[in-house]
Amino acid sequence: MRAMTNDNKYYYAGRNSKGEPKFRRDTKESSEEVESYLKSKGYEFEWRTPYMMRIFHKHMAYTYYYTTGKWSAVKTHFKSYKSLKTYSSNGIEDFITRFVERGEKK
């Protein structure tokens, strides 16, 4: 149940295993919008679950949840993947421009 209905705002989403409150923000992006954006930018990706995709860029791989904008860098070593700490973005465009392409020359 949503406690807050304002667009792009965080809302209370229960408690974690330590009893601390969890908050969530939805991106309101569809999987088709995310796919279209990634294809237009030339990124390789694969769907791992209905809500989670793996995005590949240069030597890095990222796990991205399009419903919430949460993402993590993935350490790749001999085709085994280990997700590192999870971060938040405001959507796919924000994720790509602020985190993936950060520091690249245009």
NORKA-V451949 format. One record per helix or strand. SS is the DSSP state (2 for helix, 1 for strand). FROM is the first residue (numbers start at 1). TO is the last residue. If there is no record, write none. Layout:
# NORKA-V451949
SS_FROM_TO + SS_FROM_TO
This chain:
# NORKA-V451949
1_11_15 + 1_21_24 + 2_31_41 + 1_44_47 + 1_52_57 + 1_60_65 + 1_70_77 + 1_80_88 + 2_92_100
